[in-house]
Amino acid sequence: MTDIASVRFTPGVAEKLGFYVYRLIDPRDGATFYVGKGQGERLLAHVRGALTIEPEAEAMPAKIERIHAIRSAGLEVGHVIHRHGLSSKEACQVEAALIQAYPDLTNIAGGHHSFDRGVSTLQQIIEVFEARPIVPQHRLMAIIVNLSFRQGSRSPYDATRFDWKVSLHRVQKIEFVLAVSGGLVRKVYQPTRWAESNAKNFPGLTTERSSKRKAFDGVEAPEAVRKLYVGTRLPPRPRGAISPIIYLDPHISN
């Protein structure tokens, strides 16, 4: 059995591959547990990185934990290159499609344009296209939480409030936070407190991401506010936008 960590590409192989999209597979059950894109030896970097982390380390990311479990069983992570010879833009599109095609991935991010052009049923597409556009009357922060809503891994409230790479100074001025899924506003919350998203500030909520991210405590917005925003669609996003967060202010043209 080849030790994946020791595999090296020759310059010729790397050049011919170009940009590519790959999957990491657990040989114990054949399940795909990670989808990524890259050049050169990028697809091998996950196993190599896992070997630098002790198996007993605390707060280990799910992907690294899976790799350690596979190797502890005396097996090697399976590597499949799905498409190669792509442009960077093409690789982003293929990666995003595959991330949404495979359930239970360890990916943290959803992929390029997965927030606003991701998997939808025909009825959902019609619903979005027919929805009235949002007209901000408050300082709003919209958070696209597609994966969390669909998988049901967290309540809508927890999926919306935790945890985001934002400026504490900026979000403290936000009046209402919108939970967006499938292209439409589904929930509206009124934050009562913003703080760093760690176990001390938010017991029971955990994260594999930076402790510098923020989260909020809050309540459901008043009915009058919910009527303004629930069921509305957001304005088109700039090409290439990947952040799940959109700020909407009635005093600022977007």
C-alpha positions as CSV (number, residue, x, y, z in Angstrom):
1,M,0.0,0.0,0.0
2,T,1.4,3.4,-1.0
3,D,2.0,5.9,1.8
4,I,0.0,8.9,0.5
5,A,2.1,11.3,2.7
6,S,5.2,10.3,0.8
7,V,3.8,10.8,-2.8
8,R,5.4,13.5,-4.8
9,F,4.3,15.0,-8.2
10,T,6.9,15.6,-10.9
11,P,6.7,19.1,-12.4
12,G,5.3,17.6,-15.6
13,V,2.4,15.9,-13.8
14,A,1.5,19.1,-11.9
15,E,1.6,21.2,-15.1
16,K,-0.7,18.8,-16.9
17,L,-3.2,18.6,-14.1
18,G,-3.7,22.4,-13.9
19,F,-6.5,23.3,-11.6
20,Y,-8.5,20.3,-10.4
21,V,-11.3,19.3,-8.1
22,Y,-10.9,16.3,-5.8
23,R,-12.6,14.1,-3.2
24,L,-11.2,12.5,-0.1
25,I,-12.8,9.1,0.6
26,D,-13.0,6.9,3.7
27,P,-12.0,3.4,2.5
28,R,-13.9,1.9,5.5
29,D,-17.3,2.7,4.0
30,G,-16.5,4.3,0.7
31,A,-18.0,7.6,1.8
32,T,-16.7,10.9,0.5
33,F,-15.9,13.1,3.5
34,Y,-14.2,16.2,1.9
35,V,-14.3,18.0,-1.5
36,G,-11.7,20.5,-2.5
37,K,-10.0,22.3,-5.4
38,G,-6.4,23.2,-6.1
39,Q,-3.2,22.8,-8.0
40,G,0.0,20.8,-7.6
41,E,-0.1,18.6,-4.6
42,R,-3.0,20.4,-2.8
43,L,-5.1,17.2,-2.5
44,L,-2.3,15.5,-0.5
45,A,-1.9,18.4,1.9
46,H,-4.8,17.2,4.1
47,V,-3.1,13.9,5.1
48,R,0.3,15.6,5.5
49,G,-1.3,18.3,7.7
50,A,-3.1,15.7,9.8
51,L,0.2,14.0,10.6
52,T,1.5,17.1,12.3
53,I,-1.4,17.0,14.8
54,E,-1.4,14.5,17.6
55,P,-4.3,12.1,17.6
56,E,-5.2,13.0,21.2
57,A,-5.3,16.8,20.4
58,E,-8.3,18.7,21.8
59,A,-10.8,20.5,19.5
60,M,-9.6,18.5,16.5
61,P,-11.4,19.5,13.2
62,A,-13.7,16.7,11.9
63,K,-11.7,16.3,8.7
64,I,-8.4,15.7,10.7
65,E,-10.2,13.4,13.1
66,R,-11.5,11.3,10.2
67,I,-8.0,11.0,8.6
68,H,-6.5,9.9,11.9
69,A,-9.2,7.2,12.3
70,I,-8.6,5.9,8.8
71,R,-4.8,5.7,9.4
72,S,-5.3,4.1,12.8
73,A,-7.2,1.3,11.0
74,G,-4.1,0.7,8.9
75,L,-5.7,2.2,5.8
76,E,-5.0,5.2,3.6
77,V,-7.3,8.0,2.6
78,G,-8.7,7.6,-0.9
79,H,-8.0,10.4,-3.3
80,V,-10.1,10.9,-6.5
81,I,-9.5,13.7,-8.9
82,H,-13.0,14.5,-10.3
83,R,-12.0,17.0,-13.0
84,H,-8.6,18.4,-14.0
85,G,-7.3,20.8,-16.6
86,L,-9.7,23.4,-15.4
87,S,-9.5,27.2,-15.1
88,S,-9.6,28.6,-11.6
89,K,-13.2,29.8,-12.2
90,E,-14.3,26.4,-13.5
91,A,-12.7,24.6,-10.6
92,C,-14.7,26.9,-8.2
93,Q,-18.0,26.0,-9.9
94,V,-17.3,22.2,-10.0
95,E,-16.2,22.2,-6.3
96,A,-19.4,24.0,-5.2
97,A,-21.6,21.6,-7.1
98,L,-19.9,18.6,-5.6
99,I,-20.0,19.9,-2.1
100,Q,-23.8,20.1,-2.3
101,A,-24.0,16.7,-4.0
102,Y,-22.3,14.8,-1.2
103,P,-24.0,14.7,2.3
104,D,-22.1,14.8,5.6
105,L,-18.9,16.4,4.4
106,T,-16.4,17.8,6.8
107,N,-16.0,20.9,4.7
108,I,-16.6,24.1,6.7
109,A,-17.2,26.4,3.7
110,G,-20.0,25.7,1.2
111,G,-18.1,26.6,-2.0
112,H,-18.3,29.3,-4.6
113,H,-21.8,30.7,-5.1
114,S,-23.3,27.9,-3.0
115,F,-25.0,30.6,-1.0
116,D,-27.1,32.1,-3.8
117,R,-26.9,29.6,-6.7
118,G,-26.9,26.3,-4.7
119,V,-29.1,23.2,-4.8
120,S,-32.8,24.1,-5.0
121,T,-36.0,22.4,-6.0
122,L,-38.0,23.7,-8.9
123,Q,-40.6,25.0,-6.4
124,Q,-37.9,26.9,-4.5
125,I,-36.5,28.5,-7.6
126,I,-40.0,29.7,-8.6
127,E,-40.6,30.9,-5.0
128,V,-37.4,33.0,-5.1
129,F,-38.0,34.5,-8.5
130,E,-41.5,35.5,-7.6
131,A,-40.6,36.9,-4.1
132,R,-40.8,40.7,-3.5
133,P,-37.3,42.3,-3.2
134,I,-36.3,43.4,0.3
135,V,-36.7,47.1,1.1
136,P,-34.5,47.8,4.2
137,Q,-36.1,50.1,6.8
138,H,-33.6,49.2,9.5
139,R,-29.8,48.5,9.8
140,L,-29.8,44.9,8.8
141,M,-27.3,42.0,8.7
142,A,-28.4,39.1,6.5
143,I,-26.7,35.8,7.1
144,I,-27.0,33.0,4.5
145,V,-27.3,29.8,6.4
146,N,-28.3,27.3,3.7
147,L,-26.4,24.2,4.9
148,S,-27.4,24.5,8.5
149,F,-31.1,25.0,7.7
150,R,-31.2,22.0,5.3
151,Q,-29.2,19.6,7.4
152,G,-31.0,20.5,10.6
153,S,-27.7,20.2,12.6
154,R,-28.7,23.3,14.6
155,S,-31.9,25.2,15.3
156,P,-32.5,28.1,13.0
157,Y,-31.6,30.5,15.8
158,D,-28.2,28.8,16.6
159,A,-27.4,28.5,12.9
160,T,-28.0,32.2,12.5
161,R,-26.3,33.6,15.6
162,F,-23.1,31.6,15.7
163,D,-20.2,32.2,14.6
164,W,-19.1,34.8,12.2
165,K,-16.0,36.7,11.1
166,V,-17.3,40.2,11.7
167,S,-16.3,43.5,13.4
168,L,-17.8,43.8,16.9
169,H,-17.9,47.6,16.4
170,R,-19.9,47.2,13.2
171,V,-22.4,44.5,14.3
172,Q,-23.2,46.3,17.6
173,K,-25.0,48.9,15.4
174,I,-27.2,46.3,13.7
175,E,-30.9,46.4,14.6
176,F,-32.0,43.1,13.2
177,V,-30.3,39.9,11.8
178,L,-32.0,38.1,8.9
179,A,-31.6,34.3,8.5
180,V,-31.5,33.6,4.7
181,S,-32.0,30.1,3.2
182,G,-32.8,29.1,-0.3
183,G,-32.6,32.8,-1.4
184,L,-35.3,34.1,0.9
185,V,-35.4,35.6,4.4
186,R,-36.8,32.9,6.7
187,K,-36.3,34.3,10.2
188,V,-35.6,37.8,11.8
189,Y,-33.8,38.2,15.1
190,Q,-33.1,41.2,17.3
191,P,-29.7,40.9,18.9
192,T,-29.4,41.8,22.6
193,R,-25.6,41.0,22.9
194,W,-22.7,40.4,20.7
195,A,-19.5,38.7,21.9
196,E,-16.6,36.5,20.9
197,S,-17.9,33.0,20.0
198,N,-16.2,31.0,22.7
199,A,-17.4,28.5,25.3
200,K,-17.3,31.1,28.1
201,N,-19.6,33.5,26.3
202,F,-21.8,30.9,24.7
203,P,-21.9,27.6,26.7
204,G,-23.1,24.6,24.7
205,L,-22.1,26.0,21.3
206,T,-18.8,24.8,19.8
207,T,-16.7,25.8,16.8
208,E,-13.7,24.6,14.9
209,R,-13.0,28.0,13.6
210,S,-11.2,31.0,15.0
211,S,-12.1,32.2,18.5
212,K,-12.0,35.7,17.1
213,R,-15.3,35.1,15.4
214,K,-18.5,36.7,16.9
215,A,-21.9,35.5,17.9
216,F,-25.0,37.0,19.4
217,D,-27.8,36.4,21.9
218,G,-31.2,37.7,20.8
219,V,-34.9,37.3,20.5
220,E,-37.3,36.9,17.6
221,A,-38.1,40.3,16.1
222,P,-41.5,41.9,16.7
223,E,-44.3,40.8,14.4
224,A,-44.4,44.1,12.6
225,V,-40.7,43.8,11.7
226,R,-41.0,40.1,10.6
227,K,-43.8,41.1,8.2
228,L,-41.5,43.6,6.6
229,Y,-38.8,41.0,5.8
230,V,-39.8,37.4,6.0
231,G,-40.3,36.0,2.5
232,T,-38.4,38.7,0.7
233,R,-35.4,38.2,-1.5
234,L,-32.0,40.0,-1.2
235,P,-30.6,42.1,-4.0
236,P,-28.2,40.4,-6.5
237,R,-24.7,39.8,-5.1
238,P,-21.5,41.1,-6.7
239,R,-19.9,38.5,-9.0
240,G,-17.4,36.4,-7.0
241,A,-18.9,37.2,-3.6
242,I,-18.4,34.3,-1.2
243,S,-19.1,35.8,2.2
244,P,-22.3,34.5,3.8
245,I,-22.9,38.0,5.4
246,I,-24.6,40.9,3.7
247,Y,-25.2,44.3,5.3
248,L,-28.2,46.3,4.3
249,D,-28.8,49.9,5.5
250,P,-31.7,52.1,4.4
251,H,-29.3,55.1,4.5
252,I,-26.7,53.5,2.2
253,S,-27.1,52.5,-1.4
254,N,-25.9,48.9,-2.0
